Amino acid sequence: MRHAKSDYPAGVADHDRPLASRGIREAGLAGDWLRANVPPIDAVLCSTATRARQTLENTRVAAPVRYSERLYGASPGTVIEEINATAEDIGTLLVVGHEPTTSELALILADDDGTDDAVVERISTKFPTSAIAVLSVPWAWAQLEPGRAALTGFEVPR
């Protein structure tokens, strides 16, 4: 999931930018969509940026959270390393991060067989704030690498 729409207050460092009122609303809609459309979330991996933390807070997802400073400004490879550190007993993991990494990550992880081409096209065109890419990972988190997940859905809660 990409963080929700942030605000741009003067004098605030990028890492510390809060959500805009629209972002607060859309993060709530994203949480509603997640609860209705994916299995219960067992754990969350979240950027330490204020807008990512506030996005997670406003989704009202009730799961243990691991905050990682590495997700801010990360490459897809760095995010994969962070996901690889997820405990094996976690079934559904929510990752809250930033663009352009979130869309690149979803596309890099997608395999050719289980991925919906229409979803790839939508993500390749635009990955708006609060958007959610849904991937199915049939491996242990430690084995996740490029091309080893099925990209099955894409939602932009509005």
Secondary structure as GFF3:
##gff-version 3
##sequence-region A 1 158
A	DSSP	three_ten_helix	14	16	.	.	.	ID=ss1
A	DSSP	alpha_helix	21	37	.	.	.	ID=ss2
A	DSSP	beta_strand	43	47	.	.	.	ID=ss3
A	DSSP	alpha_helix	50	59	.	.	.	ID=ss4
A	DSSP	beta_strand	65	68	.	.	.	ID=ss5
A	DSSP	three_ten_helix	69	71	.	.	.	ID=ss6
A	DSSP	alpha_helix	76	84	.	.	.	ID=ss7
A	DSSP	beta_strand	93	96	.	.	.	ID=ss8
A	DSSP	alpha_helix	101	109	.	.	.	ID=ss9
A	DSSP	alpha_helix	117	125	.	.	.	ID=ss10
A	DSSP	beta_strand	132	136	.	.	.	ID=ss11
A	DSSP	three_ten_helix	141	143	.	.	.	ID=ss12
A	DSSP	beta_strand	150	155	.	.	.	ID=ss13
###
